[in-house]
């Protein structure tokens, strides 16, 4: 996937400005959401009071759930890359989580790809792992509202909003299923889909005054040849890993609500799950950051607040969501900065190659590299590490 002889040239210097602008845009959006929008409806002093009244038991439960979630991320990677060490997978998650929270979607896949290469996987296998570890969770989040619909149906709590969201989710699942069918049907249909996708992406890029991407037929065919054999063999493990990951993420939300005093009679488990599903679905549909920071939080607060029974202050709900966000992602941010900084120093060339492999610019400091790839493309029937 890398280009032989690729080096950092003076013509690539303006990309640093583009990266800074992208980061500033993301930061500006988050400042608007948390610094202006939410304060119109909430009181940060009351939120802080709710958070400071947490018991040691509450913090211990949340910490255990948060720590237990990390290896499930590594299991998602391992589903696509048999033989991947859990230690490497866990470090890849911590580092990519940092990229996902502060950079636009795609940055986390670049970091994951570089980590997989460092563990001995060739570039084809690493690309499959990075794309698969993105596609599996995103697909699950699209399906979540459908699962929530049946949960609400079981407790007789389905309303018109649930029907609308479920309908949108079903429509997306149908579209994605058709696309997957086209990719898997034959090489010619995959190439045709890649050509149409290239036209659509180029049209979008031109609207934003960016260069078109051209025909994506070869890339789609390569992904088909590389990924389908692995997906067919490993989808049960991938499904279980994603289910465990989302299940623990949901339990962190439940524990956060209970910790700030929201009782079962005010917000039942089914309603919490439905709000959780809607928020994560919104994060996929409106991807400001890779982790959904901002969009997921606002939608989750709105959905939970609208679903409460009894007198529950919205500030308490916000406190619970802040607590959830802290233990869901931001708590891993601090060790992630350490692992990413260390990895960036040791494997700057891999991060540069990873950016090129995913069609982007390097997100590390400019460093010359010969860009060569000494490993041969892995066989689709043997995607293990090539130690």
C-alpha positions in Angstrom: 0.0 0.0 0.0 3.0 2.3 0.4 4.7 4.0 -2.5 8.3 2.9 -3.2 10.7 5.7 -2.7 8.2 8.0 -1.0 9.9 10.8 0.9 8.8 13.9 2.6 9.4 16.7 0.1 9.0 20.5 0.4 5.8 20.3 -1.6 4.2 18.3 1.3 4.9 21.1 3.9 1.5 22.8 3.4 -0.2 19.6 4.7 0.9 20.7 8.2 -1.2 23.8 7.9 -4.2 21.6 6.7 -3.8 19.3 9.7 -3.7 22.2 12.1 -6.8 23.7 10.5 -8.6 20.4 10.8 -7.7 20.1 14.5 -8.8 23.7 15.2 -12.1 23.1 13.5 -12.8 20.1 15.7 -11.7 22.0 18.8 -14.0 24.9 17.8 -17.0 22.6 17.4 -16.4 21.1 20.8 -16.0 24.5 22.4 -19.3 25.6 20.9 -21.0 22.4 22.2 -19.5 22.4 25.7 -18.8 26.0 26.1 -21.9 27.7 24.7 -24.7 25.2 23.7 -24.8 23.1 26.8 -24.5 26.0 29.3 -27.7 27.4 27.9 -29.5 24.4 29.5 -27.3 23.2 32.3 -25.5 24.5 35.4 -21.9 23.3 35.6 -21.7 24.0 39.3 -24.5 21.6 40.0 -22.8 19.0 37.7 -19.6 19.4 39.7 -21.5 19.0 42.9 -23.0 15.7 41.7 -19.6 14.4 40.6 -17.9 15.3 43.9 -20.5 13.3 45.8 -19.5 10.0 44.3 -18.6 7.2 46.7 -15.5 5.1 46.6 -17.6 2.1 45.6 -19.0 3.9 42.6 -15.5 4.9 41.4 -14.3 1.4 41.9 -17.1 -0.2 39.9 -16.6 2.3 37.1 -12.8 1.8 37.1 -13.2 -2.0 36.8 -15.7 -1.7 33.9 -13.4 0.8 32.2 -10.3 -1.4 32.5 -12.2 -4.5 31.5 -13.2 -2.8 28.2 -9.7 -2.2 27.0 -8.9 -5.9 26.1 -12.2 -6.2 24.3 -10.9 -3.5 21.9 -7.9 -5.7 21.3 -10.1 -8.7 20.7 -11.8 -6.8 17.9 -8.4 -6.3 16.2 -7.5 -9.9 16.8 -10.6 -11.1 15.1 -9.3 -9.6 11.9 -5.6 -10.4 12.6 -5.2 -13.9 14.1 -2.0 -14.0 16.2 -2.0 -10.3 17.2 -0.7 -10.0 20.7 -3.2 -8.6 23.2 -0.6 -6.3 24.6 0.0 -4.8 21.1 -3.8 -4.6 20.5 -4.4 -2.9 23.8 -1.6 -0.3 23.2 -3.0 0.2 19.7 -6.5 1.0 21.2 -5.1 3.4 23.8 -3.1 5.3 21.1 -5.8 5.3 18.5 -8.3 6.5 21.1 -6.2 9.6 21.5 -6.3 10.2 17.8 -10.0 9.5 17.6 -10.8 12.1 20.3 -8.8 15.0 18.9 -8.7 14.4 15.2 -11.2 13.7 12.4 -12.4 10.2 11.5 -9.7 8.1 9.9 -6.8 9.1 12.2 -7.4 6.2 14.5 -7.2 3.7 11.6 -3.8 5.2 10.6 -2.5 4.6 14.1 -3.9 1.1 14.3 -2.3 0.2 10.9 1.1 1.4 12.1 0.8 -0.7 15.3 -0.2 -3.8 13.3 2.9 -3.3 11.1 5.1 -3.0 14.2 3.8 -6.4 15.3 5.0 -8.1 12.1 2.0 -8.0 9.9 2.4 -7.1 6.2 0.7 -4.1 4.8 -2.3 -6.0 3.3 -3.0 -7.7 6.6 -2.6 -4.4 8.5 -4.9 -2.6 6.1 -7.5 -5.3 6.6 -7.1 -5.1 10.4 -7.5 -1.3 10.5 -10.5 -1.2 8.2 -12.1 -4.2 9.8 -11.7 -2.8 13.3 -13.4 0.3 12.1 -16.2 -1.4 10.1 -17.2 -4.0 12.7 -18.0 -1.4 15.5 -19.5 1.1 13.1 -21.8 -1.6 11.7 -22.8 -2.6 15.2 -23.7 1.0 16.1 -25.9 1.3 13.1 -27.7 -1.9 14.1 -28.1 -0.8 17.8 -31.4 1.1 17.3 -32.9 -2.1 15.8 -31.9 -4.1 18.9 -33.2 -1.2 21.1 -36.5 -1.3 19.3 -37.0 -5.0 20.2 -36.0 -4.3 23.7 -38.5 -1.5 24.0 -41.1 -3.7 22.3 -40.5 -6.3 25.0 -41.3 -3.8 27.8 -44.1 -2.1 25.8 -42.3 1.3 25.5 -42.2 1.8 21.8 -43.1 5.3 20.7 -43.1 7.3 17.4 -39.5 8.5 17.8 -38.3 4.9 18.3 -40.1 3.9 15.1 -38.5 6.7 13.1 -35.0 6.0 14.3 -35.5 2.3 13.8 -36.7 2.9 10.3 -33.6 5.0 9.5 -31.4 2.3 10.9 -33.1 -0.4 8.9 -32.7 1.7 5.7 -29.0 2.1 6.4 -28.6 -1.6 7.1 -30.3 -2.4 3.8 -28.0 -0.1 1.9 -24.9 -1.4 3.5 -26.0 -5.0 2.9 -26.5 -4.3 -0.8 -23.0 -2.7 -1.0 -21.5 -5.8 0.7 -23.4 -8.0 -1.6 -22.0 -6.1 -4.6 -18.5 -6.3 -3.3 -18.8 -10.1 -2.7 -20.8 -11.0 -5.8 -17.9 -10.8 -8.2 -14.7 -8.9 -9.0 -16.4 -7.0 -11.8 -19.3 -5.9 -9.6 -16.7 -4.8 -6.9 -14.8 -2.9 -9.5 -18.0 -1.2 -10.7 -18.9 -0.2 -7.2 -15.5 1.2 -6.7 -15.9 3.3 -9.8 -19.2 4.7 -8.6 -17.9 5.3 -5.2 -14.9 7.1 -6.6 -17.3 9.4 -8.6 -19.3 10.2 -5.5 -16.3 10.8 -3.3 -14.8 13.0 -6.0 -18.0 15.0 -6.3 -18.0 15.6 -2.5 -14.3 16.5 -2.6 -14.8 19.0 -5.4 -17.6 20.7 -3.4 -15.0 21.3 -0.7 -12.5 22.5 -3.3 -10.4 19.3 -2.8 -8.7 17.2 -5.4 -10.9 14.3 -6.7 -9.9 10.7 -5.7 -10.4 9.0 -9.1 -11.5 5.5 -9.7 -11.6 3.4 -6.5 -12.2 0.1 -8.4 -8.8 -1.4 -7.7 -8.9 -0.5 -4.0 -12.4 -2.1 -3.6 -11.2 -5.3 -5.4 -8.1 -5.4 -3.2 -10.2 -5.0 -0.1 -12.5 -7.7 -1.4 -9.7 -10.2 -2.0 -8.0 -9.3 1.3 -10.9 -9.0 3.7 -13.6 -11.4 2.6 -11.8 -14.6 3.5 -10.9 -13.2 6.9 -14.5 -11.9 7.5 -16.0 -15.3 6.5 -13.7 -17.1 8.9 -13.6 -14.6 11.8 -17.0 -12.9 11.9 -18.2 -14.9 14.9 -15.2 -13.8 17.0 -15.5 -10.2 15.7 -19.2 -10.2 16.6 -18.6 -11.5 20.1 -15.8 -9.0 20.7 -17.9 -6.0 19.5 -20.9 -7.2 21.6 -18.7 -7.5 24.7 -17.2 -4.0 24.0 -20.6 -2.3 23.5 -22.1 -4.3 26.5 -19.4 -3.0 28.8 -19.8 0.6 27.4 -23.5 0.4 28.2 -22.8 -0.9 31.7 -20.5 2.1 32.3 -23.5 4.3 31.4 -25.8 2.4 33.7 -23.3 2.6 36.6 -22.7 6.3 35.9 -26.5 7.0 36.2 -26.8 5.0 39.3 -23.7 6.7 40.8 -25.3 10.2 40.6 -28.6 9.0 42.1 -30.8 8.2 39.1 -32.8 5.2 40.2 -34.3 2.3 38.2 -37.8 3.7 38.8 -36.7 6.9 37.0 -34.7 5.4 34.2 -35.1 1.7 33.5 -32.4 -0.4 31.9 -34.4 -0.7 28.6 -34.8 3.0 28.2 -31.2 3.6 29.0 -30.2 1.1 26.4 -32.5 2.8 23.8 -30.9 6.2 24.6 -27.4 4.6 24.4 -28.3 3.1 21.0 -29.6 6.4 19.6 -26.6 8.4 20.8 -24.1 6.0 19.2 -26.2 5.8 16.0 -26.0 9.7 15.9 -22.2 9.5 16.3 -22.0 7.3 13.2 -24.3 9.5 11.1 -22.7 12.8 12.3 -19.0 12.0 12.6 -17.3 15.2 13.9 -14.6 13.1 15.7 -13.8 9.5 15.4 -15.1 8.8 18.9 -18.3 10.8 18.5 -17.2 13.2 21.2 -19.8 16.0 21.4 -22.5 14.6 19.2 -22.9 11.3 21.2 -22.9 13.2 24.5 -25.5 15.8 23.4 -27.8 13.2 21.9 -27.4 11.0 25.0 -28.3 13.8 27.4 -31.3 14.7 25.3 -32.6 11.1 25.0 -32.1 10.3 28.7 -33.7 13.6 29.9 -36.7 13.0 27.6 -37.1 9.5 28.9 -37.0 10.0 32.6 -40.0 9.5 34.9 -40.3 11.6 38.0 -38.4 14.7 39.0 -34.8 14.2 37.6 -32.8 17.4 37.1 -31.1 17.6 33.7 -27.9 18.6 35.4 -27.8 15.2 37.1 -28.2 13.5 33.7 -25.4 15.6 32.3 -23.2 14.7 35.3 -23.9 11.0 34.5 -23.0 11.4 30.9 -19.8 13.4 31.8 -18.9 10.5 34.2 -19.6 8.0 31.5 -17.5 9.8 28.9 -14.6 10.1 31.5 -14.6 6.3 32.1 -15.5 5.3 28.6 -12.8 7.1 26.7 -11.1 10.0 28.4 -9.7 7.9 31.3 -7.8 5.9 28.6 -6.7 9.2 27.1 -3.9 9.7 29.6 -2.1 6.4 29.2 -2.9 6.7 25.5 -0.9 9.9 25.2 2.1 8.0 26.7 1.8 5.0 24.4 1.2 7.1 21.3 4.2 9.4 22.2 6.4 6.5 22.8 5.3 4.7 19.6 5.7 7.9 17.5 9.3 8.2 18.6 10.1 4.5 17.9 8.1 4.0 14.7 7.8 7.4 13.0 8.4 5.8 9.7 5.5 3.4 10.2 3.1 6.2 11.0 4.3 8.0 7.8 3.7 4.9 5.8 0.3 4.4 7.4 -0.8 7.9 6.4 0.2 7.2 2.8 -1.5 3.8 2.9 -4.8 5.4 3.8 -4.4 8.2 1.3 -3.8 11.0 3.8 -0.9 13.1 5.0 1.6 12.2 7.7 0.4 13.3 11.1 3.9 13.0 12.6 6.7 15.6 12.3 8.3 15.6 8.9 10.9 12.8 8.7 12.5 11.4 5.6 11.9 7.7 5.0 12.7 5.5 2.0 9.1 4.4 2.1 10.0 0.9 1.0 8.0 -2.2 2.1 10.2 -5.2 2.6 7.4 -7.6 3.2 5.4 -9.3 0.5 1.6 -9.0 0.5 0.1 -11.6 2.8 -2.0 -14.4 1.5 -5.7 -14.2 2.3 -5.6 -17.7 3.8 -2.7 -16.9 6.0 -3.1 -13.5 7.6 -0.9 -14.2 10.7 2.1 -12.2 11.7 5.1 -12.7 9.5 7.7 -12.7 12.2 
